Amino acid sequence: MDRVRIREYRAEDYNAVRQLYTAGFVEKLDTLYVHVLTRPWVLCALLASLPATFWLSGGSVRLSVAVAGLFLLGLRLAVRNLLDRGIRLGLGDDLRDIGASYMTPGRVACLWVAEDGDDPRGQVVGTVGVLPCETQPGAWELKRISVRLEFRGRGVAKALCGTALAFAARNGVRDLVLYTSMLQADAQRLYLRLGFTKREEFLWPSIPAWLVGFTVYKYGYGVHAAP
Ligand SMILES: CC(C)(COP(=O)(O)OP(=O)(O)OC[C@H]1O[C@@H](n2cnc3c(N)ncnc32)[C@H](O)[C@@H]1OP(=O)(O)O)[C@@H](O)C(=O)NCCC(=O)NCCS
């Protein structure tokens, strides 16, 4: 953590923040794919396709294996497509105009970046933001928590979140929430460590998300217990 400095977002960080957010999603591709492969309907479809193609093709093992392979490939592309949709959602939301979302004077909102102190250009290696929560009026939301892979496990996220929690306490925020998913096991450990508790659990409301069992968790933190 000694090599890393935390500071408020500046306009020149725009691309780096969006790239870090995107990378945090893309790295979950394999986790989501494995999760989808263990869905009962996927296992049934895969197991049924082998004997069905074998029978329909008059006993061709090659064709049966090729069809199963195509099924797996199609599934991989569908999973990638689902992740891409999630990425576009964030990039088109608060990360579209980061300055307006987080840095408008007078608005209780802020985005911080962690920068590598050893890098003369101050490469952005982590982010966290706080803004009013759209789904729960009166509460604020912790968003865009992400740390570059090579800088993980050194307390960067803990320090970023500590900065955000202190900001919330200073600005009279009482209730802080955040949304995460079943793909973010590391992040959930971080939230529990920080004192957040799990409040809700639900399937993301869309047909593809329902098909893959994409579970979202809402965590909450009472800011009177300020750090
Ligand atoms: C989640 C994430 C931000 C954690 O960043 P980090 O800088 O490595 O986290 P820290 O080093 O500050 O760790 C803080 C605490 O989180 C927990 N934690 C973080 N990563 C962990 C891991 N891989 N295994 C176990 N615990 C972990 C630990 O409890 C740790 O506290 P401790 O060191 O006192 O035990 C990072 O893994 C990440 O960017 N992931 C991808 C993006 C993402 O999923 N963001 C969350 C969106 S909701």
The ligand as a Tripos MOL2 file, in Angstrom:
@<TRIPOS>MOLECULE
LIG
   48    50     1     0     0
SMALL
NO_CHARGES

@<TRIPOS>ATOM
      1 C1        -12.5720   -7.0820   -4.7660 C.3       1 LIG1
      2 C2        -11.3050   -6.2910   -4.9880 C.3       1 LIG1
      3 C3        -11.6840   -4.8410   -5.2380 C.3       1 LIG1
      4 C4        -10.4060   -6.4170   -3.7480 C.3       1 LIG1
      5 O1         -9.2730   -5.5770   -3.9390 O.3       1 LIG1
      6 P1         -7.9250   -5.7440   -3.0670 P.3       1 LIG1
      7 O2         -7.1700   -4.4670   -3.1730 O.co2     1 LIG1
      8 O3         -7.2160   -6.9620   -3.4700 O.co2     1 LIG1
      9 O4         -8.4990   -5.9460   -1.5940 O.3       1 LIG1
     10 P2         -7.6830   -5.6720   -0.2570 P.3       1 LIG1
     11 O5         -6.2590   -6.0770   -0.4510 O.co2     1 LIG1
     12 O6         -7.9410   -4.2730    0.1880 O.co2     1 LIG1
     13 O7         -8.3650   -6.6880    0.7360 O.3       1 LIG1
     14 C5         -9.3270   -6.2580    1.6510 C.3       1 LIG1
     15 C6        -10.0040   -7.4440    2.3080 C.3       1 LIG1
     16 O8        -10.7980   -8.1300    1.3660 O.3       1 LIG1
     17 C7        -10.6860   -9.5350    1.5330 C.3       1 LIG1
     18 N1        -10.1620  -10.0770    0.2890 N.ar      1 LIG1
     19 C8         -9.8620   -9.3640   -0.8220 C.ar      1 LIG1
     20 N2         -9.4250  -10.1920   -1.7990 N.ar      1 LIG1
     21 C9         -9.4690  -11.4410   -1.2660 C.ar      1 LIG1
     22 C10        -9.1470  -12.7310   -1.7610 C.ar      1 LIG1
     23 N3         -8.7060  -12.9270   -3.0190 N.pl3     1 LIG1
     24 N4         -9.3060  -13.7950   -0.9440 N.ar      1 LIG1
     25 C11        -9.7380  -13.6210    0.3190 C.ar      1 LIG1
     26 N5        -10.0570  -12.4390    0.8440 N.ar      1 LIG1
     27 C12        -9.9340  -11.3650    0.0680 C.ar      1 LIG1
     28 C13        -9.7800   -9.7750    2.6890 C.3       1 LIG1
     29 O9        -10.6320   -9.9980    3.8080 O.3       1 LIG1
     30 C14        -9.0390   -8.4780    2.8590 C.3       1 LIG1
     31 O10        -8.8740   -8.1450    4.1950 O.3       1 LIG1
     32 P3         -7.5950   -8.6760    5.0260 P.3       1 LIG1
     33 O11        -6.3970   -8.5160    4.1380 O.co2     1 LIG1
     34 O12        -7.5590   -7.7760    6.2170 O.co2     1 LIG1
     35 O13        -7.9070  -10.0940    5.3260 O.co2     1 LIG1
     36 C15       -10.5090   -6.8450   -6.2210 C.3       1 LIG1
     37 O14       -10.3830   -8.2370   -6.0510 O.3       1 LIG1
     38 C16       -11.1350   -6.5520   -7.5710 C.2       1 LIG1
     39 O15       -10.8880   -5.4910   -8.1510 O.2       1 LIG1
     40 N6        -11.9280   -7.4820   -8.1420 N.am      1 LIG1
     41 C17       -12.4990   -7.3110   -9.4790 C.3       1 LIG1
     42 C18       -13.5600   -6.2510   -9.5460 C.3       1 LIG1
     43 C19       -14.6980   -6.5660   -8.6170 C.2       1 LIG1
     44 O16       -15.1450   -7.6920   -8.5000 O.2       1 LIG1
     45 N7        -15.2150   -5.4910   -7.9760 N.am      1 LIG1
     46 C20       -16.3380   -5.5920   -7.0890 C.3       1 LIG1
     47 C21       -17.5460   -5.1490   -7.7810 C.3       1 LIG1
     48 S1        -18.9950   -5.3360   -6.7400 S.3       1 LIG1
@<TRIPOS>BOND
     1     1     2 1
     2     2     3 1
     3     2     4 1
     4     2    36 1
     5     4     5 1
     6     5     6 1
     7     6     7 2
     8     6     8 1
     9     6     9 1
    10     9    10 1
    11    10    11 2
    12    10    12 1
    13    10    13 1
    14    13    14 1
    15    14    15 1
    16    15    16 1
    17    15    30 1
    18    16    17 1
    19    17    18 1
    20    17    28 1
    21    18    19 ar
    22    18    27 ar
    23    19    20 ar
    24    20    21 ar
    25    21    22 ar
    26    21    27 ar
    27    22    23 1
    28    22    24 ar
    29    24    25 ar
    30    25    26 ar
    31    26    27 ar
    32    28    29 1
    33    28    30 1
    34    30    31 1
    35    31    32 1
    36    32    33 2
    37    32    34 1
    38    32    35 1
    39    36    37 1
    40    36    38 1
    41    38    39 2
    42    38    40 1
    43    40    41 1
    44    41    42 1
    45    42    43 1
    46    43    44 2
    47    43    45 1
    48    45    46 1
    49    46    47 1
    50    47    48 1
@<TRIPOS>SUBSTRUCTURE
     1 LIG1         1 GROUP 0 **** ****
